[in-house]
Amino acid sequence: MPTYVFGDSHADCFTDTFVKQVYSYRASSAKGLNNPESSSGVNKEITEIITTTLPEDANIIFFFGKVDLDFIINYKYNTSSKIDFNAYVKSIVNAYIEFVKSVVSIKNTYICELPVTHIDDKHMLEILRMENHSKFINSQLDKDERCIYFRYFRVLPYDMRIHLYNLFNKELQNACKLHQFRFIQINKYFINADGKLKIPVKYINTEDPHEHHLLPNICELYIRSIIESSC
């Protein structure tokens, strides 16, 4: 059966693999997929492709959420002091799953676990303050939430960001079990002897500390996870 991938720019790691086609949407959020008023129209485009173009027996992989956890949460941290981040992460997962449920059949659907962040606080703040990133992320936010890039002066501490990643992945895995989607794990390959998660250097662009995308070879772990779960 042919396999198709839908995700933000991080999904590009599936390019030149066994996948027939990758549909990547830069700066697209998981939460925004379930917003019928989304200005980007990504949700409508994905729905159109899946329901009218792909064969009925296609395998479909979703890889969204990095934009929400790396960028949008930190933008909100800079603009509000009243956000319950645990609740907000759960709302991202709920919206994401509701969208997936609306466009796919159960048996051929896979959802990627998000690899934990490898960006430290200093470089994450520098990334947030890049004007080009701000413009893309603003396209995902309501008008009253948008800010210009130089107003960002802090990021959630690294340990808190790791906590939110773990929460997102746990909620996503539970939702996949509930709705019978297949959950593609990846962080199990990053557990150190001390039980903490750390992505090996071979998957990180060490030449550019502002590169929040992992190297394309990270896809080998997703493929490994798919194979192991099928055995």
C-alpha positions as CSV (number, residue, x, y, z in Angstrom):
1,M,0.0,0.0,0.0
2,P,1.3,3.5,-0.8
3,T,2.2,5.7,2.1
4,Y,1.7,9.5,2.3
5,V,2.9,11.9,5.0
6,F,1.3,15.1,6.1
7,G,3.0,17.4,8.5
8,D,4.9,20.7,9.2
9,S,8.4,21.2,7.8
10,H,9.8,18.5,10.2
11,A,7.9,15.9,8.2
12,D,10.4,16.5,5.3
13,C,12.6,13.9,6.9
14,F,10.4,11.3,5.2
15,T,11.4,12.5,1.8
16,D,13.4,10.0,-0.3
17,T,12.3,7.1,1.9
18,F,9.7,4.4,1.3
19,V,7.0,7.2,1.3
20,K,5.2,7.9,-2.0
21,Q,4.8,11.6,-1.2
22,V,5.3,14.1,1.6
23,Y,3.0,17.0,2.0
24,S,4.7,19.5,4.3
25,Y,3.3,22.8,5.4
26,R,5.8,25.1,6.9
27,A,4.8,26.7,10.3
28,S,1.5,24.7,10.5
29,S,0.3,24.0,14.0
30,A,-1.4,20.8,15.2
31,K,-4.0,22.8,17.1
32,G,-4.9,24.9,14.1
33,L,-5.8,21.9,12.0
34,N,-9.2,21.7,13.8
35,N,-9.9,25.4,13.3
36,P,-12.5,25.8,10.5
37,E,-11.6,29.5,10.4
38,S,-7.9,28.9,9.9
39,S,-6.5,31.5,7.6
40,S,-3.8,29.2,6.2
41,G,-6.3,26.8,4.8
42,V,-3.9,23.8,5.5
43,N,-6.7,21.8,7.1
44,K,-9.0,22.2,4.1
45,E,-6.2,21.3,1.7
46,I,-5.3,18.2,3.6
47,T,-8.9,17.1,3.8
48,E,-9.3,17.6,0.0
49,I,-6.2,15.6,-0.8
50,I,-7.1,12.7,1.5
51,T,-10.8,12.5,0.6
52,T,-10.5,13.0,-3.2
53,T,-7.0,12.1,-4.3
54,L,-5.4,9.3,-2.3
55,P,-6.4,5.7,-2.8
56,E,-8.7,4.2,-0.1
57,D,-6.1,1.7,1.1
58,A,-3.3,4.3,1.5
59,N,-1.2,4.5,4.7
60,I,-1.3,8.0,6.1
61,I,1.3,9.4,8.5
62,F,0.7,12.7,10.4
63,F,3.6,14.6,11.9
64,F,2.4,17.9,13.5
65,G,3.0,19.5,16.8
66,K,6.6,20.8,16.7
67,V,5.4,24.3,15.7
68,D,3.1,24.4,18.7
69,L,5.6,23.2,21.3
70,D,8.7,25.0,20.0
71,F,7.2,28.3,18.9
72,I,3.6,29.0,19.8
73,I,3.8,28.1,23.4
74,N,6.9,30.3,23.8
75,Y,5.1,33.1,22.0
76,K,2.2,32.8,24.4
77,Y,4.6,32.7,27.4
78,N,5.8,36.2,26.3
79,T,2.4,37.6,25.9
80,S,0.4,36.2,28.8
81,S,1.0,35.4,32.5
82,K,-2.3,33.4,32.9
83,I,-1.8,30.4,30.7
84,D,-2.1,26.9,32.1
85,F,0.4,25.2,29.9
86,N,-0.5,21.7,30.9
87,A,-4.1,22.4,29.9
88,Y,-3.0,24.1,26.7
89,V,-0.9,21.1,25.6
90,K,-3.9,18.8,26.2
91,S,-6.0,21.1,24.1
92,I,-3.5,20.9,21.3
93,V,-3.7,17.1,21.3
94,N,-7.5,17.1,21.5
95,A,-7.7,19.4,18.5
96,Y,-5.1,17.4,16.5
97,I,-6.9,14.1,17.1
98,E,-10.3,15.6,16.3
99,F,-9.0,16.7,12.9
100,V,-7.4,13.3,12.2
101,K,-10.6,11.5,13.1
102,S,-12.5,13.7,10.6
103,V,-10.4,12.9,7.6
104,V,-9.1,9.3,7.8
105,S,-10.0,5.7,8.4
106,I,-8.7,4.0,11.5
107,K,-6.6,1.0,10.3
108,N,-4.1,2.8,8.0
109,T,-3.4,5.9,10.1
110,Y,-0.1,6.6,11.9
111,I,0.8,9.6,14.1
112,C,4.4,10.5,14.9
113,E,5.6,11.0,18.4
114,L,7.5,14.3,18.7
115,P,11.2,14.0,19.4
116,V,12.0,16.1,22.4
117,T,13.7,19.4,21.9
118,H,17.5,19.6,21.6
119,I,17.6,23.4,21.7
120,D,18.9,25.1,24.9
121,D,17.3,28.2,26.3
122,K,19.8,30.7,24.9
123,H,19.5,29.5,21.3
124,M,15.7,29.0,21.6
125,L,15.3,32.6,22.5
126,E,17.5,33.7,19.6
127,I,15.4,31.6,17.2
128,L,12.2,33.1,18.6
129,R,13.5,36.6,17.9
130,M,14.3,35.9,14.3
131,E,12.0,38.0,12.2
132,N,11.3,35.4,9.6
133,H,10.1,32.9,12.3
134,S,7.9,35.5,13.9
135,K,6.2,36.2,10.6
136,F,5.4,32.5,10.0
137,I,4.2,31.9,13.5
138,N,2.0,35.0,13.5
139,S,0.2,33.4,10.6
140,Q,-1.0,30.7,13.0
141,L,-2.1,33.1,15.8
142,D,-5.3,35.1,16.2
143,K,-4.8,38.8,15.4
144,D,-4.9,39.9,19.0
145,E,-2.1,37.4,19.9
146,R,0.4,38.5,17.3
147,C,3.6,40.4,18.2
148,I,6.6,41.6,16.5
149,Y,9.8,39.6,16.9
150,F,11.8,41.9,19.1
151,R,9.3,41.8,21.9
152,Y,10.2,38.2,22.8
153,F,12.5,38.3,25.8
154,R,12.2,34.9,27.5
155,V,11.5,31.2,26.8
156,L,10.1,28.5,29.0
157,P,13.0,26.9,30.8
158,Y,14.4,23.8,29.1
159,D,13.1,21.4,31.8
160,M,9.6,22.8,31.5
161,R,9.8,22.4,27.7
162,I,10.8,18.8,28.1
163,H,7.9,18.3,30.5
164,L,5.5,19.7,28.0
165,Y,6.9,17.5,25.2
166,N,6.5,14.5,27.4
167,L,3.0,15.5,28.3
168,F,2.1,16.1,24.6
169,N,3.4,12.7,23.6
170,K,1.7,10.9,26.5
171,E,-1.6,12.5,25.7
172,L,-1.1,11.7,22.0
173,Q,-0.3,8.1,22.7
174,N,-3.3,7.7,24.9
175,A,-5.5,9.2,22.2
176,C,-4.1,7.0,19.6
177,K,-4.9,3.9,21.7
178,L,-8.4,5.2,22.3
179,H,-9.1,5.8,18.6
180,Q,-7.0,2.9,17.3
181,F,-4.5,5.0,15.4
182,R,-0.9,3.7,15.3
183,F,1.5,5.7,17.4
184,I,5.1,5.9,15.9
185,Q,7.5,6.2,18.9
186,I,10.9,7.8,18.7
187,N,12.0,9.0,22.2
188,K,12.5,5.5,23.4
189,Y,15.7,5.5,21.4
190,F,17.0,8.5,23.2
191,I,16.9,7.2,26.8
192,N,20.3,7.5,28.5
193,A,21.6,5.4,31.4
194,D,20.3,8.0,33.8
195,G,16.8,7.7,32.4
196,K,16.8,11.1,30.8
197,L,16.2,11.9,27.1
198,K,18.9,13.2,24.9
199,I,19.1,13.1,21.1
200,P,22.4,11.7,19.8
201,V,24.6,14.2,18.0
202,K,24.4,12.2,14.8
203,Y,20.8,13.5,14.3
204,I,21.6,17.2,15.1
205,N,22.9,19.9,12.9
206,T,25.9,20.8,15.1
207,E,27.1,23.5,12.6
208,D,24.0,25.7,13.2
209,P,22.8,26.1,16.8
210,H,19.7,27.8,15.5
211,E,18.6,24.9,13.4
212,H,15.6,23.4,15.2
213,H,15.0,20.7,12.6
214,L,16.8,17.4,13.2
215,L,18.8,16.0,10.3
216,P,16.9,13.9,7.7
217,N,18.5,10.7,9.0
218,I,16.2,10.9,12.1
219,C,13.6,9.2,9.8
220,E,15.5,6.0,10.2
221,L,14.2,5.8,13.8
222,Y,10.6,6.4,12.8
223,I,11.0,3.6,10.2
224,R,12.6,1.3,12.8
225,S,9.6,2.0,15.1
226,I,7.1,1.2,12.4
227,I,8.9,-2.1,11.6
228,E,9.1,-3.0,15.3
229,S,5.5,-2.3,15.9
230,S,4.5,-4.5,13.0
231,C,6.4,-7.5,14.1
